[in-house]
Each structure stands twice: as structure tokens, then as C-alpha cells.
Amino acid sequence: MLISSKSEYGLRALIDIATRKGGEPVGRTGIAKRQRIPLPFLTQVLRALVGGGLLKSTRGPAGGYSLGKTPEQISLLEVVNVLQGPVVPTSCGAGGAVDGCGFQDGCTLAGVWSRLQSVSEDVLGKTSLKDVISGRLGPGLKTSPAAGEIPSRKLDCIGDSCPLPIVRIAEEMRNLRPREILEVWADDEGSKADIPAWCTGTGNEFICREEFGSQMKFMIRKRV
């Protein structure tokens, strides 16, 4: 399964709120600035988390958001379910009919998708918000090569056609210090090959690329 940007931003917001000292409600503007999340998008995410019982909203001058449960009571699976729905590896895994599929009866891949769904649910269900904050992982879990990499800057190139993303990345990289990381979001098909190639050609380190539907997230580290 792919974790959507909505789920990722929701988790970042929950971590931000959970790690603020004093226990006072946390304002959404501060969350958006610290986590580099567009405010309109964050507003939708926070509203969904409140509706799912993971956050509480307080109105007024000193209002904001606070956790609806303790960090150890909030699993990553619950967050993902609230923000993007059930953990399913394929569209047919959601239990509904899929137009154009001639293999719904007696599908030979059904067992594979079922096992993949079970593993995903097990990993996310065994990992709590407290585990993430403290740096611990649930039993038997390992991080991916890009896990734990915190970007210093984020660049939104959604809607930009190549070579414009490369031009904007070059400008942002000039403002980074050595070893700092730039997170880039793009949806242009040319970016899949052009951005990694640009990193290699300029001596910067290409950390990873993740695809979320038509959108792609790239992580780039500036060389010393």
C-alpha cells in the first residue's frame, strides 16, 4: 500500500502536538509552519483527525488542538484508517467490485493481496505514536533506508513541467548547508528520471523516491 500525503501530514501534525511542552492546545498556524504543511491542506487533515477522535479542538484566543488519546493509545493504523481508509494493497482489496476485472471469481492473486494487507495492518497496528516519538519501533519492525530522514526544506513542484522542477531544485539547494535534506514534490513524469540524474550529475545525494498516485516525493541531500 502507499501512504498518502494526507496520512503523512496527519502523522507529522500529531507528533508536533504530542511533543509540545505545557499541555496547552497547539495552534494550526504554528503546526503548518514547523512541519511545512500548506495551511489549507492541514486544516482538512486536522478536521478529519478531530472527527476520528484522535484530536480535540478548543476554540477561543488560546484555542488549538490537543490529543484526544494518549500517544501510546494512538496507533499508526488508526491514523491511516481515519485519513485514507482501510489498508488495502489493491482496489479490489477494498471488497467492492472492480470494473473490467475478469478474475474476481477464483482470483489466483487474492491470497497474496490478503497476506500483504495483513502484514501492513500488523506493522501499523503495532506501532504507536509514542513509539515514533521515542524513536522505538514495534516488535520486529525495521526502518526503510529513507526512514528518519528529516528534511530541512520542502519544495512543491506539483503542476510544474520539466525542466522547471530542476531549476527550482537548483535554487533551493544553493540555500542548504552541507548534509541538509530537501524534500521535493512533483507530478511531472519527466521528473522520475530527471531529478535522480540531476543529483548524480551535480554531486548531490539522491536518497529516495516515493510515488503517491500521480504525485512523487523526492529526498535529496546536499553534499559536503
C-alpha positions in Angstrom: 0.0 0.0 0.0 1.0 3.6 -0.4 0.8 6.0 2.5 -0.9 9.2 1.2 0.5 12.6 1.8 -2.7 13.3 3.8 -1.7 10.5 6.2 1.9 11.6 6.4 0.9 15.2 7.2 -1.6 13.9 9.8 1.2 11.9 11.5 3.5 14.9 11.4 0.8 17.1 13.0 0.1 14.5 15.7 3.8 14.3 16.5 4.1 18.1 16.6 1.1 18.3 19.1 2.3 15.4 21.2 5.8 16.8 21.6 4.8 20.4 22.6 5.5 21.1 26.2 3.0 22.5 28.7 0.0 20.6 27.5 -1.7 23.7 26.1 -3.7 23.5 22.8 -1.5 23.9 19.8 -2.5 26.4 17.0 -2.7 25.2 13.4 -0.6 28.1 12.1 2.3 27.0 14.2 1.9 23.4 13.2 1.8 24.4 9.5 5.0 26.5 9.8 7.0 24.0 11.8 6.0 21.0 9.7 6.0 22.9 6.4 2.4 21.8 5.6 0.2 24.1 3.4 -2.3 25.6 5.8 -5.5 24.8 3.8 -4.4 21.1 3.5 -3.5 21.0 7.2 -7.0 22.4 8.1 -8.6 19.5 6.3 -6.3 16.9 8.0 -6.9 18.3 11.5 -10.7 18.4 10.9 -10.6 14.7 9.9 -8.4 13.8 13.0 -10.9 15.6 15.3 -13.8 13.7 13.6 -11.9 10.4 14.2 -11.4 11.2 17.9 -7.6 11.4 17.6 -7.6 15.2 18.3 -9.7 17.6 20.4 -10.3 21.1 19.2 -10.6 24.1 21.5 -11.9 27.4 20.3 -11.0 30.9 21.5 -7.9 33.1 21.7 -5.9 30.4 23.5 -7.5 27.6 21.5 -6.0 25.0 19.2 -5.6 21.3 19.1 -4.7 18.6 21.7 -4.5 14.9 21.6 -7.8 13.0 22.0 -5.9 10.0 23.4 -2.6 9.4 25.0 0.3 8.8 22.5 0.5 5.1 23.4 -3.2 4.7 22.6 -2.8 6.0 19.1 -1.6 3.5 16.6 -0.4 4.4 13.1 -3.1 2.1 11.7 -5.8 4.1 13.3 -4.4 7.4 11.9 -4.2 5.9 8.4 -7.7 4.4 8.6 -9.1 7.8 9.6 -7.3 9.8 6.9 -7.2 7.5 3.9 -9.4 4.5 4.7 -8.7 0.7 5.1 -5.2 -0.6 4.4 -5.6 -2.4 1.1 -2.8 -3.2 -1.4 -5.2 -3.1 -4.5 -8.5 -1.6 -5.4 -10.2 -5.0 -5.3 -8.9 -5.5 -1.8 -11.4 -3.0 -0.5 -14.1 -5.6 -1.0 -16.0 -3.9 -3.8 -16.4 -4.9 -7.4 -13.8 -3.7 -9.9 -15.0 -2.8 -13.4 -13.3 -4.6 -16.2 -11.7 -7.3 -14.0 -12.5 -10.8 -15.3 -10.8 -12.6 -12.4 -12.9 -11.6 -9.4 -14.2 -15.2 -9.1 -11.3 -17.5 -8.2 -8.5 -14.9 -8.5 -5.1 -16.6 -8.1 -3.7 -13.4 -6.6 -6.3 -12.9 -3.9 -4.2 -14.8 -1.3 -1.2 -12.6 -2.0 -3.1 -9.4 -1.6 -4.7 -10.7 1.6 -1.3 -11.5 3.1 0.1 -8.2 2.1 -2.8 -6.4 3.8 -2.4 -8.4 7.0 1.3 -7.6 7.1 0.7 -3.8 6.6 -2.0 -3.8 9.3 0.2 -5.7 11.7 3.1 -3.2 11.3 1.0 -0.1 11.5 -1.2 -1.6 14.3 1.9 -2.5 16.5 3.5 1.0 16.1 2.1 3.7 18.3 2.6 7.5 18.2 4.6 7.1 21.4 6.9 4.6 19.6 7.6 7.1 16.9 8.2 10.0 19.2 10.6 8.0 21.4 12.4 6.5 18.4 11.3 3.0 19.2 9.7 0.7 16.7 7.2 -2.1 17.3 8.3 -5.7 17.6 10.3 -6.9 14.6 10.0 -3.6 12.7 12.8 -2.1 10.7 13.0 1.3 9.0 13.4 1.7 5.3 16.6 3.4 4.1 14.8 6.8 4.0 13.0 6.5 7.4 14.1 9.0 10.0 15.4 11.4 7.3 14.1 14.9 8.3 14.0 17.4 5.5 15.3 20.9 6.2 13.2 22.4 3.4 10.3 21.3 1.3 9.7 22.3 -2.3 6.3 22.0 -4.1 6.7 21.5 -7.8 3.2 20.0 -8.4 2.0 21.2 -11.7 5.4 22.2 -13.0 6.7 20.6 -16.2 10.3 19.7 -16.6 12.8 21.3 -16.7 11.2 23.8 -14.3 11.4 21.4 -11.2 15.2 21.0 -11.9 15.6 24.8 -12.0 13.7 25.3 -8.7 15.6 22.5 -7.0 18.9 24.0 -8.0 17.8 27.3 -6.5 16.7 25.7 -3.2 19.9 23.5 -3.0 22.0 26.7 -3.0 20.4 27.7 0.2 21.1 24.4 2.0 24.0 23.7 4.2 26.1 20.5 3.6 24.2 17.3 4.7 20.9 19.1 4.9 18.0 17.5 3.0 15.5 18.9 0.5 12.1 17.2 0.1 10.6 17.8 -3.4 7.0 17.0 -4.5 6.4 16.7 -8.3 3.9 15.2 -10.6 5.6 15.5 -14.0 6.6 12.1 -15.5 9.9 13.5 -16.6 10.9 14.2 -13.0 11.1 10.5 -12.3 14.3 10.2 -14.4 15.5 13.8 -14.5 15.7 14.5 -10.7 17.8 11.5 -9.8 20.0 12.1 -12.9 20.4 15.8 -11.9 21.5 14.7 -8.4 24.2 12.4 -9.7 25.4 15.0 -12.2 25.8 17.7 -9.6 27.4 15.5 -6.9 24.4 15.7 -4.5 23.0 12.5 -2.9 19.7 11.1 -4.1 18.1 9.4 -1.1 14.8 8.1 -2.4 11.7 8.5 -4.5 8.3 7.5 -3.4 5.1 7.6 -5.5 1.7 8.5 -4.2 -0.7 8.1 -7.1 0.4 10.7 -9.7 2.5 12.6 -7.2 6.1 11.8 -6.3 8.2 12.7 -3.3 12.0 13.0 -3.8 14.6 13.3 -1.0 17.9 14.9 -1.8 20.9 15.5 0.5 23.4 18.3 -0.2 26.9 17.0 -0.4 29.7 18.5 1.8 
